[in-house]
Amino acid sequence: MDVQPVFAGNCTRCHASELVTSDERSDATEGFDYDSAEAARSSAWLVWSQISSGRMPKDAEFTTAEDALLVWEWLSCDGPE
């Protein structure tokens, strides 16, 4: 299951380790980076709670409900590589 395009389209435009300034990150908290499977798995519950509540992405709605459910399935399986 390839969730990387979903994370790229919804999460890592603000939550990526190479983004360092607040402006680049759109004020996303430093250290909450989801540009690796390990990073996303480390805060799986937080990732899902933000998506399912509609709080993230902050600047738009999640691309599709199907994409959100794909992330849920991936996180529920401990984010396999």
Secondary structure as UniProt FT lines:
FT   HELIX           4..10
FT   TURN            11..14
FT   TURN            17..18
FT   TURN            22..27
FT   TURN            30..31
FT   HELIX           37..42
FT   HELIX           44..52
FT   TURN            53..54
FT   TURN            58..59
FT   HELIX           65..76
FT   TURN            77..78
//
